[in-house]
Amino acid sequence: MMQKTWIIIGGSVLLPNVGGFLGGFITRSQIKGWYEGLNKPSWRPPNWLFGPMWTTLYSSMGYASYLVWRDGGGFDGDAKLALTLYGTNLALNWMWTPIFFGSHKLGLAFGEICVLWLNVAGCLHTFYPINKTAAGLLLPYLGWVTLATALNYKIWQMNKPAIKNE
């Protein structure tokens, strides 16, 4: 039984990292050519920080989802809404990279990350009654997505083309 628990925890932690890992291929291919050529605010974090930060956040999110699944009875119990929001959160999170780095759609990426921010807040809100530790594990994620949202907006504004086509 203990081994099964560790497998479930491991899968929960690895799942969000899979999307982050795959998105990393898109991001890395665009850093030197496209991203470095953009105007960016002076307060942006250094590029080297994003990989370790996202790995930590994805792992925390995954463990939080496990706690909610365990304590909320899974998809058949009180955790149904929280886990559904979490699944949507992963999809929204993973979609941002191809929009921003892959398609270079800064305005669309900003709209998408705003929806992601609302979803993260919804996850935190629905996780809290089920497992307070799980909700607490999402606080750094909400903070980072807040920063990423502001950064996305500022980069979009600083790089708008003269003729608006977004």
PAZAPA-4460 file (N, C-alpha, C; in steps of 0.05 Angstrom, whole numbers, plus 32768, in hexadecimal, padded with zeros to 4 digits):
% residues 166
    n_x    n_y    n_z   ca_x   ca_y   ca_z    c_x    c_y    c_z   seq   type   mol
   8011   7FE8   8000   8000   8000   8000   8011   8019   8000     1      M     A
   8027   8019   8010   8039   8030   8011   8046   8035   7FF6     2      M     A
   804E   801F   7FE8   805B   8022   7FCE   8047   802F   7FBA     3      Q     A
   802E   8027   7FBB   801A   8033   7FA9   8017   8051   7FAF     4      K     A
   8017   8058   7FC8   8015   8075   7FCF   802C   8085   7FC3     5      T     A
   8044   807A   7FC5   805B   8088   7FBA   805A   808B   7F9C     6      W     A
   804F   8076   7F8F   804B   8077   7F72   8037   808D   7F6A     7      I     A
   8022   808F   7F79   800E   80A4   7F74   8019   80C0   7F79     8      I     A
   8028   80C3   7F8F   8035   80DC   7F95   8049   80E3   7F7E     9      I     A
   8059   80D0   7F77   806D   80D5   7F61   805F   80DC   7F47    10      G     A
   804A   80CF   7F40   803B   80D6   7F27   802F   80F1   7F29    11      G     A
   8025   80F8   7F41   8019   8113   7F45   802D   8129   7F42    12      S     A
   8045   8124   7F4C   805A   8138   7F4A   8066   8139   7F2E    13      V     A
   8068   8123   7F21   8074   8122   7F06   8061   812E   7EF0    14      L     A
   8047   8129   7EF3   8035   8131   7EDE   8038   814F   7ED6    15      L     A
   8036   8162   7EE9   8039   817E   7EE0   8054   8184   7ED4    16      P     A
   8069   8176   7EDD   8083   817A   7ED2   8086   8171   7EB5    17      N     A
   8076   815E   7EAD   8077   8154   7E91   8070   816B   7E7E    18      V     A
   805A   817A   7E83   8053   8190   7E72   8069   81A6   7E73    19      G     A
   8073   81AB   7E8A   8089   81BF   7E8D   80A1   81B7   7E7D    20      G     A
   80A8   819D   7E7F   80C0   8193   7E70   80BC   8196   7E52    21      F     A
   80A4   818F   7E48   809F   8191   7E2C   809E   81AE   7E23    22      L     A
   8092   81BF   7E33   8092   81DC   7E2D   80AE   81E8   7E2C    23      G     A
   80BF   81DC   7E3C   80DB   81E6   7E3D   80E9   81E4   7E22    24      G     A
   80E1   81D0   7E11   80ED   81CE   7DF6   80E5   81E7   7DE5    25      F     A
   80CC   81EF   7DE8   80C2   8206   7DD9   80D1   821F   7DE3    26      I     A
   80D2   8222   7DFD   80DE   8239   7E09   80FC   823B   7E02    27      T     A
   810B   8226   7E05   8127   8226   7E00   812D   822D   7DE2    28      R     A
   811C   8225   7DD0   8120   822A   7DB4   811C   8248   7DAD    29      S     A
   810F   8256   7DBF   8107   8272   7DB9   8117   8287   7DCA    30      Q     A
   8126   827E   7DDD   8133   8291   7DEF   8147   82A3   7DE0    31      I     A
   815B   8296   7DD3   8170   82A6   7DC7   8167   82B6   7DAF    32      K     A
   8157   82AB   7D9E   814F   82BA   7D86   8139   82CE   7D8A    33      G     A
   8123   82C5   7D96   810B   82D6   7D98   8109   82E5   7DB2    34      W     A
   8109   82D6   7DC8   8104   82E2   7DE3   8119   82F7   7DEA    35      Y     A
   8132   82F1   7DE6   8147   8304   7DED   8145   831E   7DDD    36      E     A
   8138   831D   7DC6   8135   8335   7DB5   811E   8347   7DBE    37      G     A
   810D   833D   7DD1   80F7   834D   7DDA   80FF   8361   7DEF    38      L     A
   80F0   8377   7DF0   80F4   838A   7E06   80E7   837E   7E1F    39      N     A
   80F6   837F   7E36   80EC   8373   7E4F   80F1   8386   7E66    40      K     A
   80E0   8385   7E7A   80E4   8397   7E91   80FD   838F   7EA1    41      P     A
   8108   83A2   7EAF   8120   839E   7EBE   811C   838B   7ED6    42      S     A
   8103   8388   7EDF   80FD   8378   7EF6   80F7   835A   7EF0    43      W     A
   80FB   8353   7ED7   80F6   8337   7ED0   810A   8325   7EDD    44      R     A
   8102   830D   7EE6   8116   82FA   7EF1   8129   82F1   7EDB    45      P     A
   8141   82E9   7EE3   8154   82DF   7ECF   814B   82C5   7EC3    46      P     A
   8152   82C0   7EAA   8149   82A9   7E9B   814F   828E   7EAA    47      N     A
   8166   828D   7EB7   816E   8274   7EC4   815B   826C   7EDB    48      W     A
   814C   827F   7EE6   813B   8279   7EFD   8121   826B   7EF5    49      L     A
   8118   826E   7EDC   80FE   8263   7ED4   80FD   8245   7ED6    50      F     A
   8111   8237   7ECC   8111   8219   7ECD   810F   820E   7EE9    51      G     A
   8121   8216   7EFC   811F   820B   7F17   8105   8214   7F25    52      P     A
   80FC   822C   7F1F   80E4   8236   7F2C   80CC   8225   7F23    53      M     A
   80C9   8221   7F09   80B2   8212   7EFF   80B4   81F5   7F08    54      W     A
   80CB   81E9   7F09   80CE   81CD   7F13   80C4   81CB   7F30    55      T     A
   80CC   81DE   7F40   80C3   81DF   7F5C   80A5   81E3   7F5E    56      T     A
   809B   81F6   7F4F   807E   81FB   7F50   806E   81E4   7F46    57      L     A
   8076   81D8   7F2F   8068   81C1   7F24   8067   81AA   7F38    58      Y     A
   807E   81A5   7F46   807F   8190   7F59   806D   8195   7F71    59      S     A
   806D   81AE   7F7A   805B   81B6   7F91   803E   81B3   7F89    60      S     A
   8037   81BC   7F71   801C   81B9   7F67   8013   819C   7F66    61      M     A
   8025   818B   7F5C   801F   816F   7F5A   801A   8162   7F75    62      G     A
   802C   8169   7F88   8028   815E   7FA3   800E   8168   7FAF    63      Y     A
   8008   8181   7FAB   7FEF   818D   7FB5   7FD7   817E   7FA9    64      A     A
   7FD8   8178   7F90   7FC2   8169   7F83   7FBF   814D   7F90    65      S     A
   7FD5   8141   7F96   7FD4   8127   7FA4   7FC6   812A   7FBF    66      Y     A
   7FCD   813E   7FCE   7FC1   8142   7FE9   7FA3   8146   7FE6    67      L     A
   7F9B   8155   7FD2   7F7E   815A   7FCE   7F70   8140   7FC5    68      V     A
   7F7D   8132   7FB3   7F71   8119   7FAA   7F6E   8105   7FC1    69      W     A
   7F83   8103   7FD2   7F83   80F1   7FE9   7F6E   80F9   7FFD    70      R     A
   7F6D   8112   8005   7F5C   811B   801B   7F40   8122   8012    71      D     A
   7F3C   8125   7FF8   7F22   812D   7FEE   7F13   8117   7FE0    72      G     A
   7F1D   80FF   7FE1   7F0E   80E8   7FD5   7F11   80E6   7FB7    73      G     A
   7F25   80F3   7FAB   7F29   80F0   7F8F   7F13   80FD   7F7F    74      G     A
   7F0F   80F4   7F66   7EFB   80FF   7F54   7EDF   80F7   7F5C    75      F     A
   7EDC   80E3   7F6E   7EC2   80DA   7F77   7EBA   80E8   7F91    76      D     A
   7ECB   80F9   7F9C   7EC5   8105   7FB6   7EC4   8123   7FB4    77      G     A
   7ECA   812F   7FCB   7ECA   814D   7FCD   7EDF   815B   7FBC    78      D     A
   7EF3   814C   7FB4   7F09   8158   7FA4   7F02   815A   7F86    79      A     A
   7EEB   8152   7F7E   7EE5   8152   7F61   7EE9   816D   7F54    80      K     A
   7EDD   8182   7F5F   7EE0   819D   7F54   7EFD   81A6   7F55    81      L     A
   7F0A   81A2   7F6C   7F26   81AB   7F6F   7F38   819D   7F5B    82      A     A
   7F34   8183   7F57   7F45   8174   7F44   7F3F   817B   7F27    83      L     A
   7F26   8181   7F22   7F1F   818A   7F07   7F2B   81A5   7F00    84      T     A
   7F2A   81B7   7F13   7F38   81D1   7F10   7F56   81CD   7F0D    85      L     A
   7F61   81BA   7F1C   7F7E   81B5   7F1A   7F85   81AB   7EFE    86      Y     A
   7F75   8198   7EF4   7F7A   818E   7ED9   7F79   81A4   7EC4    87      G     A
   7F65   81B6   7EC7   7F62   81CD   7EB5   7F7B   81DF   7EB9    88      T     A
   7F84   81E2   7ED1   7F9B   81F2   7ED7   7FB4   81E8   7EC8    89      N     A
   7FB8   81CE   7EC8   7FCF   81C3   7EBA   7FCD   81C9   7E9C    90      L     A
   7FB5   81C6   7E91   7FB1   81CB   7E74   7FB7   81E9   7E6E    91      A     A
   7FAC   81FB   7E7F   7FB1   8217   7E7B   7FCF   821E   7E7E    92      L     A
   7FDB   8213   7E92   7FF7   8218   7E97   8008   820F   7E7F    93      N     A
   8003   81F7   7E75   8012   81EC   7E5F   800D   81FA   7E45    94      W     A
   7FF5   8206   7E41   7FEE   8214   7E29   7FFD   822F   7E26    95      M     A
   8004   823B   7E3C   8010   8256   7E3B   802A   8256   7E2B    96      W     A
   803B   8243   7E2F   8056   8243   7E22   8054   8242   7E04    97      T     A
   8044   8230   7DF8   8041   8231   7DDB   8035   824B   7DD0    98      P     A
   8024   8257   7DE0   8018   8271   7DD7   802D   8287   7DD7    99      I     A
   803B   8289   7DEE   804E   829F   7DF1   8068   829A   7DE1   100      F     A
   8075   8284   7DE7   808F   827E   7DDB   808C   8272   7DBF   101      F     A
   8078   8261   7DBB   8076   8253   7DA2   8069   8265   7D8C   102      G     A
   8053   8272   7D92   8045   8282   7D7E   804B   829F   7D80   103      S     A
   8059   82A8   7D95   8060   82C4   7D99   8048   82D6   7D9B   104      H     A
   8032   82CC   7DA6   8019   82DB   7DA9   8018   82E6   7DC6   105      K     A
   8025   82FC   7DCA   8028   8308   7DE5   800D   8310   7DF1   106      L     A
   7FFC   831C   7DE1   7FE1   8324   7DEB   7FD0   830C   7DF2   107      G     A
   7FCF   82F8   7DE0   7FC0   82E0   7DE5   7FCB   82D2   7DFE   108      L     A
   7FE5   82D1   7E00   7FF2   82C4   7E17   7FEA   82D3   7E31   109      A     A
   7FE8   82ED   7E30   7FE0   82FC   7E47   7FC3   82F5   7E4F   110      F     A
   7FB1   82F4   7E3C   7F95   82EC   7E42   7F94   82D0   7E4E   111      G     A
   7FA4   82BE   7E43   7FA4   82A2   7E4C   7FAF   82A0   7E68   112      E     A
   7FC4   82AF   7E6E   7FD0   82AE   7E89   7FBE   82BB   7E9E   113      I     A
   7FAD   82CE   7E96   7F99   82D9   7EA8   7F85   82C4   7EB0   114      C     A
   7F7C   82B4   7E9C   7F6A   829D   7EA2   7F78   8289   7EB4   115      V     A
   7F92   8284   7EAF   7FA1   8272   7EC0   7FA2   827C   7EDC   116      L     A
   7FA7   8296   7EE0   7FA8   82A2   7EFB   7F8E   829D   7F0A   117      W     A
   7F77   82A2   7EFC   7F5D   829D   7F09   7F5A   8280   7F10   118      L     A
   7F64   826E   7EFF   7F62   8252   7F05   7F73   824A   7F1D   119      N     A
   7F8B   8255   7F1F   7F9C   824F   7F36   7F8E   8258   7F4F   120      V     A
   7F83   8270   7F4F   7F74   827A   7F66   7F5D   8267   7F6D   121      A     A
   7F4F   825D   7F58   7F39   824B   7F5D   7F42   8230   7F68   122      G     A
   7F59   8227   7F5F   7F65   820E   7F6A   7F6B   8212   7F88   123      C     A
   7F78   8228   7F8E   7F80   822E   7FAA   7F66   822F   7FBB   124      L     A
   7F52   823C   7FB1   7F38   823F   7FC0   7F2B   8223   7FC5   125      H     A
   7F2C   8212   7FB1   7F1F   81F8   7FB4   7F30   81E4   7FC2   126      T     A
   7F4B   81E7   7FC1   7F5C   81D5   7FD0   7F5A   81DA   7FEE   127      F     A
   7F57   81F3   7FF6   7F59   81FB   8012   7F47   81EB   8025   128      Y     A
   7F2D   81E8   801E   7F1C   81D9   8031   7F23   81BB   8033   129      P     A
   7F30   81B1   801E   7F37   8194   801D   7F52   818F   802C   130      I     A
   7F65   81A0   8026   7F80   819C   8032   7F8E   81B8   8032   131      N     A
   7F91   81C3   8049   7F9D   81DD   804C   7FBA   81DE   8043   132      K     A
   7FC9   81C8   8047   7FE4   81C7   803E   7FE5   81C8   801F   133      T     A
   7FD3   81BA   8012   7FD2   81BB   7FF5   7FCD   81D7   7FEB   134      A     A
   7FBB   81E5   7FF8   7FB5   8201   7FF0   7FCE   8212   7FF5   135      A     A
   7FDC   820E   800B   7FF5   821C   8010   800A   8217   7FFC   136      G     A
   800B   81FF   7FF1   801F   81F8   7FDD   801A   8207   7FC3   137      L     A
   8001   8211   7FBF   7FFB   8220   7FA6   8000   823D   7FA9   138      L     A
   8005   8247   7FC1   800A   8264   7FC4   8023   826E   7FB5   139      L     A
   803A   8260   7FB6   8050   8269   7FA5   804A   8268   7F87   140      P     A
   803B   8255   7F7F   8032   8253   7F63   8021   826B   7F5B   141      Y     A
   800E   8272   7F6C   7FFE   828A   7F66   8010   82A3   7F65   142      L     A
   8023   82A5   7F77   8035   82BC   7F77   8045   82BD   7F5D   143      G     A
   8050   82A6   7F54   8060   82A5   7F3C   804F   82AB   7F23   144      W     A
   8037   82A0   7F22   8025   82A6   7F0B   801D   82C4   7F0B   145      V     A
   801B   82D0   7F23   8016   82EC   7F24   802D   82FC   7F18   146      T     A
   8045   82F5   7F1F   805D   8301   7F14   805E   82FC   7EF5   147      L     A
   8059   82E4   7EED   805A   82DD   7ED1   8045   82EC   7EC1   148      A     A
   802D   82F0   7ECD   8018   82FF   7EC0   8021   831C   7EBC   149      T     A
   802C   8328   7ED0   8035   8344   7ECE   804C   8346   7EBA   150      A     A
   805E   8332   7EB9   8074   8332   7EA6   8069   832F   7E8A   151      L     A
   8057   831C   7E86   804B   8318   7E6B   803E   8332   7E62   152      N     A
   802F   833F   7E73   8022   8358   7E6C   8036   836D   7E64   153      Y     A
   804A   8371   7E74   805F   8385   7E6F   806E   8380   7E55   154      K     A
   8076   8367   7E51   8084   8360   7E38   8071   8365   7E20   155      I     A
   8058   835E   7E22   8045   8363   7E0C   8043   8381   7E07   156      W     A
   8041   8391   7E1C   803E   83AE   7E18   8058   83BA   7E0D   157      Q     A
   806E   83B0   7E15   8088   83BC   7E0C   808F   83B3   7DF0   158      M     A
   8081   83A0   7DE5   8088   8395   7DCA   8070   8395   7DB7   159      N     A
   805C   83A6   7DBD   8045   83A7   7DAA   804E   83B2   7D8F   160      K     A
   8046   83A6   7D7A   804C   83B1   7D60   803D   83CB   7D5B   161      P     A
   8047   83DB   7D49   803A   83F4   7D43   801E   83F0   7D38   162      A     A
   801A   83DB   7D28   8000   83D4   7D1F   7FF6   83BD   7D30   163      I     A
   7FE2   83C1   7D3F   7FD8   83AC   7D51   7FCB   8396   7D42   164      K     A
   7FD6   837E   7D44   7FCA   8367   7D36   7FC6   834F   7D49   165      N     A
   7FC6   8354   7D62   7FC1   833E   7D75   7FA4   833E   7D7E   166      E     A
***
